[in-house]
């Protein structure tokens, strides 16, 4: 009897009924394997980072068109409206800012690259020189800030400002 059971199991027969596996068991196994393969593909796709670019994106040809001596209007015609402007020394400066961020799944976005193209003008409004800054240059430009500095650069809180003179002055005369 024992030998007969072993022979049946080796032959792929069901040990209890002696019959071959049903046709419905084969598709279930194939479907299970297919589900695992699809799940693994979606799992790997979720790890692929999403790349987002913000700001003005330039080509090398665009940057080479800006030459010393050009007017502010000519620079705006070639490069577009600047992200921000500033008064620097006697003249002005246009800043064109772009950044590239990547985000994987549910993690916070991480800045991969930042480029700042600075076009400096003379006091008569012509291009003096052009500078190109990046993350590696260590130039920090906080172009989106959610804080308002206190007047006079004093960073004390409101409570400290209200009570800082307590005890230093007398209320009634000297």
Secondary structure, DSSP 8 states (H G I E B T S, - for coil): -HHHHHHHHHTTB-TTT--B--HHHHHHHHHHHHHHHHHHHHHHHHTS-EEEEEE----HHHHHT--TT-BHHHHHHHH-S-SEEEEETTEEEEEEEEEEEEE-TTS--EEEEEEEEEEEE-TTSBEEEEEEEEGGGT-----S------GGG----HHHHHHTTTTTS-SS--
